[in-house]
Amino acid sequence: MSGEQAALPVLSDTCPRCGAAFACGAAGPQPCACAGVGLSAALRQELAQRFEGCLCRACLQALVDGAPLEPAAARP
């Protein structure tokens, strides 16, 4: 070991669905963490119309699993 540590992702993004901080890797050299989430074309289109920017992996997975677009805390 050379004493160098691997750079940790900077949590610079905020999920527009839940408000959590996360690091989107879409523009980075490695695949984004959400690349493994199987979003349908219809869901991708719905997300693009409803939200600006990326959602965190937890929200994407919840949506794939059938959760509503708005999290429970945001619904009346």
ZIGI-V605382 format. One record per residue. N is the residue number from 1. SS is DSSP state (a for helix, b for strand, c for the rest). Layout:
n:ss
N:SS
N:SS
This chain:
n:ss
1:c
2:c
3:c
4:c
5:c
6:c
7:c
8:c
9:c
10:c
11:c
12:c
13:b
14:b
15:c
16:c
17:c
18:c
19:c
20:c
21:b
22:b
23:c
24:c
25:c
26:c
27:c
28:c
29:c
30:c
31:c
32:c
33:a
34:a
35:a
36:a
37:c
38:c
39:c
40:c
41:a
42:a
43:a
44:a
45:a
46:a
47:a
48:a
49:a
50:a
51:c
52:c
53:c
54:c
55:c
56:c
57:a
58:a
59:a
60:a
61:a
62:a
63:a
64:a
65:c
66:c
67:c
68:c
69:c
70:c
71:c
72:a
73:a
74:a
75:c
76:c
